[in-house]
Amino acid sequence: MLPKAKEIVEAADRKMQDSLAFLEEDLKTYRAGKANPSIFNGVTVDYYGTPTPIGQVASITTPDAKTLAIQPWERSMISKIEKAILDANVGLTPSNNGEVIRCVVPALTEERRRELIKKAGVAGETCKVSIRNARRDGIDALKKAQKNDGLSEDGEKEGEDELQKVTDKRVKEVDALISAKEKEILTV
């Protein structure tokens, strides 16, 4: 493949990888019945007037498979962290003993499992759309390079074929991520 076409395909692939990385991070926040500190990734607490992620004002640990322990670095933050968890509606009820906030992760109901699977499917489709958009942008760039930069017609066609292979590979990775998450959600 010609250097210009290869450069365009690699740029499109980087965009596709970014979409996949975003999907992976998003799927980590789904509460699948076991304790996972990333449940709190999107939860912010009011830290002296600044919305701050819980992980930056406390340590979050998993003493066992069904419990999350949050130990604030300042005792005054306990009530604020509890309020932030309740307000975030992550499906956990915090309780504290004056030093540590504990959140017991309840077992998922069948209805909640179906909701999470549907949500994961939607996230997967959104990621696939993003991947296809990167492919379309790559094809447009290849056509532009053929028109303006002297890329041969064969070079453009070869670049499009390579771009399609990369797209198919990334879509398979999305499917694998989603099916693994579905399996995790369905595991009781």
GUNUKOL-497967 format. One line per field, with one value per atom (N, C-alpha, C): atom name; x, y, z. Coordinates in steps of 0.02 Angstrom, whole numbers, plus 50000, padded with zeros to 5 digits. Each point is the difference from the previous one (the first is absolute). Last residue first. Layout:
// residues N
selo <- c(CA_...)
x <- c(X_...)
y <- c(Y_...)
z <- c(Z_...)
END
This chain:
// residues 188
selo <- c(N_CA_C_N_CA_C_N_CA_C_N_CA_C_N_CA_C_N_CA_C_N_CA_C_N_CA_C_N_CA_C_N_CA_C_N_CA_C_N_CA_C_N_CA_C_N_CA_C_N_CA_C_N_CA_C_N_CA_C_N_CA_C_N_CA_C_N_CA_C_N_CA_C_N_CA_C_N_CA_C_N_CA_C_N_CA_C_N_CA_C_N_CA_C_N_CA_C_N_CA_C_N_CA_C_N_CA_C_N_CA_C_N_CA_C_N_CA_C_N_CA_C_N_CA_C_N_CA_C_N_CA_C_N_CA_C_N_CA_C_N_CA_C_N_CA_C_N_CA_C_N_CA_C_N_CA_C_N_CA_C_N_CA_C_N_CA_C_N_CA_C_N_CA_C_N_CA_C_N_CA_C_N_CA_C_N_CA_C_N_CA_C_N_CA_C_N_CA_C_N_CA_C_N_CA_C_N_CA_C_N_CA_C_N_CA_C_N_CA_C_N_CA_C_N_CA_C_N_CA_C_N_CA_C_N_CA_C_N_CA_C_N_CA_C_N_CA_C_N_CA_C_N_CA_C_N_CA_C_N_CA_C_N_CA_C_N_CA_C_N_CA_C_N_CA_C_N_CA_C_N_CA_C_N_CA_C_N_CA_C_N_CA_C_N_CA_C_N_CA_C_N_CA_C_N_CA_C_N_CA_C_N_CA_C_N_CA_C_N_CA_C_N_CA_C_N_CA_C_N_CA_C_N_CA_C_N_CA_C_N_CA_C_N_CA_C_N_CA_C_N_CA_C_N_CA_C_N_CA_C_N_CA_C_N_CA_C_N_CA_C_N_CA_C_N_CA_C_N_CA_C_N_CA_C_N_CA_C_N_CA_C_N_CA_C_N_CA_C_N_CA_C_N_CA_C_N_CA_C_N_CA_C_N_CA_C_N_CA_C_N_CA_C_N_CA_C_N_CA_C_N_CA_C_N_CA_C_N_CA_C_N_CA_C_N_CA_C_N_CA_C_N_CA_C_N_CA_C_N_CA_C_N_CA_C_N_CA_C_N_CA_C_N_CA_C_N_CA_C_N_CA_C_N_CA_C_N_CA_C_N_CA_C_N_CA_C_N_CA_C_N_CA_C_N_CA_C_N_CA_C_N_CA_C_N_CA_C_N_CA_C_N_CA_C_N_CA_C_N_CA_C_N_CA_C_N_CA_C_N_CA_C_N_CA_C_N_CA_C_N_CA_C_N_CA_C_N_CA_C_N_CA_C_N_CA_C_N_CA_C_N_CA_C_N_CA_C_N_CA_C_N_CA_C_N_CA_C_N_CA_C_N_CA_C_N_CA_C_N_CA_C_N_CA_C_N_CA_C_N_CA_C_N_CA_C_N_CA_C_N_CA_C_N_CA_C_N_CA_C_N_CA_C_N_CA_C_N_CA_C_N_CA_C_N_CA_C_N_CA_C_N_CA_C_N_CA_C)
x <- c(48743_49969_50048_50015_50028_49972_49954_49956_50026_50128_49937_49954_50203_50013_49936_49988_50012_50012_49980_49935_50008_50196_49963_49932_50129_50032_49964_49930_49979_50033_50061_49929_49979_50218_49993_49929_50043_50029_49994_49930_49955_50026_50140_49942_49952_50181_50022_49944_49963_50002_50022_50007_49930_49996_50212_49978_49927_50090_50036_49975_49921_49971_50031_50094_49933_49967_50206_50009_49932_49998_50025_50008_49942_49944_50021_50166_49957_49940_50142_50034_49957_49925_49996_50030_50020_49931_49991_50209_49989_49930_50053_50036_49990_49917_49960_50031_50119_49939_49958_50189_50020_49940_49969_50013_50019_49975_49934_50007_50192_49973_49932_50103_49995_49968_50049_50028_50002_49904_50070_50031_49765_50046_50074_49818_49983_50055_50014_50005_49990_49972_50071_50008_49782_50030_50074_49886_49976_50030_50046_50033_49979_49893_50070_50038_49781_49999_50071_49977_49986_49999_50022_50060_49991_49815_50048_50065_49840_49975_50049_50044_50012_49979_49951_50073_50018_49779_50013_50075_49931_49981_50012_50035_50050_49985_49843_50060_50056_49804_49986_50062_50009_50004_49988_49970_50071_50009_49782_50028_50074_49892_49979_50027_50040_50037_49982_49879_50069_50042_49785_49996_50070_49981_49989_49998_50011_50064_49994_49804_50043_50068_49850_49975_50045_50043_50018_49979_49936_50072_50023_49774_50014_50074_49933_49978_50014_50044_50047_49982_49852_50059_50053_49808_49982_50060_50020_49997_49985_50124_49936_50002_50222_49959_49935_50145_49995_49953_50133_49947_50001_50194_49974_49947_50089_49991_49968_50155_49944_49997_50117_49994_49939_50183_49934_50000_50150_49998_49928_50050_50066_49998_49804_50037_50069_49842_50012_50040_49817_50066_50004_49863_49993_50070_49854_50059_49981_49889_49982_50060_49958_50031_49977_49955_49968_50031_50046_50037_49971_49950_49954_50035_50072_50023_49956_49968_49979_50019_50073_49927_49975_50228_49984_49925_50078_50019_49982_49972_49950_50014_50159_49937_49946_50201_50009_49936_50007_49997_50007_50023_49930_49994_50222_49957_49929_50194_49975_49950_50131_49945_49967_50198_49938_49940_50217_49979_49933_50101_50062_49985_49832_50019_50064_49904_50029_50023_49832_50026_50025_49928_50016_50032_49832_50048_50010_49903_50005_50052_49947_49936_50002_50189_49969_49935_50184_49976_49961_50123_50020_49976_50056_49950_50022_50045_50025_49942_50081_49945_50030_50068_50023_49941_49992_49996_50031_49980_49991_49998_50019_50051_49993_49849_50067_50055_49772_50008_50071_49961_49986_50015_49927_50060_49981_49907_49979_50062_50001_50020_49975_49975_49971_50018_50080_50013_49978_49949_50060_50020_49786_50016_50059_49960_49981_50022_49940_50041_49971_49997_49971_50047_50032_49962_49972_50131_50037_49964_49942_49999_50037_49989_49930_49996_50205_49985_49927_50093_50008_49983_49894_50051_50006_49861_50030_50056_49792_50058_50031_49801_49990_50061_49991_49981_49995_50006_50002_49973_50128_49937_50006_50180_49958_49933_50168_50024_49955_49966_49975_50023_50082_49929_49972_50223_49993_49926_50046_50026_49991_49948_49950_50022_50154_49944_49946_50178_50023_49945_49960_50001_50020_50013_49930_49994_50213_49976_49927_50097_50026_49977_49949_49961_50022_50123_49933_49957_50208_50009_49933_50006_50004_50009_50006_49931_49999_50210_49964_49928_50133_50022_49965_49959_49971_50020_50098_49928_49966_50227_49994_49925_50055_50013_49991_49987_49941_50008_50184_49945_49937_50195_50008_49940_49958_50038_50002_49979_49957_50045)
y <- c(49254_50013_49986_50074_49955_50019_50129_49942_49951_50192_50023_49941_49956_50022_50022_49946_49940_50017_50177_49968_49937_50111_50038_49969_49908_49986_50037_50042_49933_49981_50207_50001_49930_50025_50037_49997_49906_49960_50034_50118_49944_49956_50172_50028_49944_49941_50014_50029_49966_49935_50010_50186_49984_49933_50070_50040_49986_49894_49976_50038_50070_49935_49973_50196_50013_49935_49986_50028_50012_49930_49946_50024_50159_49956_49942_50147_50035_49956_49926_49994_50032_50024_49929_49990_50213_49987_49928_50062_50032_49988_49927_49959_50027_50127_49939_49954_50194_50018_49938_49973_50016_50017_49971_49935_50010_50190_49970_49932_50182_49963_49970_50230_49930_49963_50245_49955_49927_50203_49984_49949_50087_50056_49982_49835_50058_50054_49805_49980_50061_50030_49990_49979_50018_50067_49995_49802_50029_50069_49895_49964_50029_50082_50024_49965_49928_50068_50028_49794_49993_50068_49998_49974_49992_50063_50055_49978_49834_50047_50059_49847_49969_50048_50065_50005_49969_49978_50070_50010_49792_50008_50072_49954_49965_50008_50083_50041_49969_49878_50058_50044_49820_49977_50058_50042_49991_49978_50013_50068_49997_49797_50027_50070_49901_49965_50026_50079_50028_49968_49914_50067_50032_49792_49993_50068_49994_49980_49993_50042_50059_49985_49822_50045_50063_49850_49969_50045_50066_50008_49970_49970_50071_50011_49786_50013_50073_49940_49967_50013_50073_50043_49971_49871_50059_50046_49812_49979_50060_50056_49968_49982_50019_50033_49961_50022_49958_50035_50159_49949_49958_50134_49994_49945_50172_49930_49997_50189_49991_49926_50179_49934_49999_50183_49992_49932_50101_49967_49995_50115_50002_49973_50014_50058_50007_49831_49990_50058_49961_50013_49987_49946_50005_50011_50009_50005_50000_49896_50039_50001_49964_49979_50046_50022_49939_49973_50207_49942_49934_50261_49947_49940_50226_49972_49943_50108_50043_49972_49888_49996_50041_50014_49932_49992_50203_49995_49931_50038_50037_49993_49910_49962_50032_50117_49942_49958_50182_50024_49942_49958_50014_50024_49957_49940_50015_50156_49983_49941_50090_50045_49982_49890_49976_50043_49959_50048_49977_49868_50024_50054_49790_50069_50020_49757_50033_50070_49784_50065_50034_49739_50041_50065_49784_50053_50042_49732_50061_50048_49767_50035_50067_49841_50004_50041_50063_49936_50010_50180_49951_49929_50222_49946_49947_50287_49931_49951_50279_49954_49930_50260_49938_49952_50279_49942_49940_50215_50023_49942_49977_50050_50028_49836_49971_50049_50069_49970_49971_50208_49928_49970_50258_49960_49925_50277_49931_49956_50226_49974_49928_50137_50038_49975_49889_50072_50040_49776_50005_50074_49830_50071_50006_49784_50026_50073_49797_50055_50025_49771_50033_50055_49833_50060_50039_49798_50043_50064_49799_50069_50048_49764_50020_50075_49872_50044_50019_49845_50072_50046_49758_50025_50075_49757_50063_50019_49850_49993_50069_49972_49955_49987_50151_49933_49951_50275_49960_49930_50185_49963_49955_50136_50034_49964_49930_49989_50031_50033_49936_49985_50194_50007_49935_50002_50039_50007_49894_49959_50037_50118_49949_49957_50157_50034_49950_49921_50016_50034_49958_49938_50012_50180_49982_49937_50065_50046_49985_49882_49976_50045_50066_49940_49973_50177_50024_49941_49947_50032_50026_49913_49947_50029_50146_49976_49946_50079_50053_49979_49856_50000_50054_49991_49941_49998_50168_50013_49942_49975_50053_50014_49856_49967_50050_50080_49959_49967_50120_50047_49961_49875_50034_50046_49783_50061_50038_49729_50059_50062)
z <- c(51876_50065_50056_49729_50051_50068_49801_50011_50052_49935_50030_50016_49886_50069_50035_49772_50039_50074_49851_50008_50042_49938_50051_50013_49828_50064_50056_49781_50021_50066_49906_50020_50023_49912_50063_50026_49789_50052_50068_49808_50014_50057_49924_50035_50019_49867_50068_50041_49772_50035_50073_49861_50014_50037_49923_50057_50019_49807_50059_50063_49789_50019_50064_49909_50026_50023_49889_50067_50033_49777_50043_50072_49838_50013_50046_49923_50048_50019_49830_50065_50054_49780_50020_50069_49903_50019_50024_49911_50065_50026_49784_50049_50071_49823_50007_50053_49940_50036_50014_49868_50069_50043_49769_50032_50073_49870_50010_50035_50047_49943_50017_50099_50019_49942_50020_49951_50020_50113_50016_49952_49984_50011_50006_49959_49959_50004_50134_49929_49955_50229_49985_49927_50082_49996_49981_50043_49937_49989_50205_49945_49932_50193_49997_49943_50044_49973_49992_50107_49928_49967_50233_49968_49925_50131_49997_49965_50040_49948_49993_50173_49934_49945_50217_49990_49932_50069_49982_49987_50080_49929_49977_50227_49959_49926_50152_50003_49957_50028_49957_49997_50147_49930_49952_50229_49985_49928_50081_49995_49981_50048_49935_49989_50209_49948_49931_50185_50001_49946_50030_49971_49998_50106_49928_49965_50235_49971_49924_50119_50002_49969_50027_49948_49995_50172_49937_49942_50215_49991_49934_50063_49987_49985_50070_49931_49981_50222_49955_49927_50165_49997_49954_50043_49961_49991_50140_49930_49955_50225_49984_49926_50161_49949_49990_50233_49941_49951_50167_50001_49936_50143_49931_50000_50198_49984_49931_50130_49954_49982_50200_49968_49955_50127_49969_49967_50217_49935_49976_50204_49967_49929_50141_50022_49968_49944_50071_50029_49774_50027_50075_49742_50073_50028_49740_50043_50075_49765_50058_50048_49715_50063_50056_49756_50025_50064_49873_49973_50027_50018_49982_49967_50094_49936_49976_50214_49945_49932_50198_49994_49940_50049_49978_49990_50092_49929_49972_50232_49961_49925_50148_50003_49957_50025_49956_49999_50147_49931_49950_50233_49983_49927_50080_50003_49978_50027_49934_50002_50188_49983_49933_50085_50029_49981_49846_50050_50027_49843_50030_50052_49933_49983_50035_49924_50058_49979_49918_49980_50063_49901_50057_49976_49904_49983_50063_49942_50039_49972_49931_50000_50037_49974_49933_49998_50186_49976_49936_50090_50050_49983_49854_50000_50050_49968_50000_49997_49975_49990_49994_50107_49969_49997_49985_50043_49965_49899_50069_50050_49759_50015_50071_49899_50003_50017_49958_50067_50008_49833_50002_50069_49974_49997_50000_49985_49989_49986_50153_49935_49992_50202_49945_49930_50200_50009_49939_49956_50042_50002_49925_50008_50049_49836_50066_50004_49797_50025_50066_49820_50059_50024_49817_49980_50058_50034_49954_49983_50147_50023_49952_49966_50004_50016_49999_49943_49996_50167_50015_49941_50057_49954_50012_50088_50020_49952_49917_50043_50012_49868_50056_50042_49806_49979_50057_49922_50060_49984_49840_50009_50060_49909_50049_50011_49839_50068_50053_49764_50024_50071_49891_50013_50030_49925_50062_50019_49795_50056_50067_49802_50015_50059_49918_50034_50019_49872_50068_50040_49771_50039_50073_49850_50011_50043_49928_50051_50017_49825_50064_50057_49780_50018_50068_49907_50020_50023_49910_50066_50026_49782_50050_50070_49816_50010_50054_49934_50035_50015_49869_50070_50040_49768_50033_50074_49867_50008_50037_49942_50050_50015_49823_50065_50057_49781_50015_50069_49918_50014_50020_49934_50065_50017_49844_49995_50066_49975_50000_50000)
END
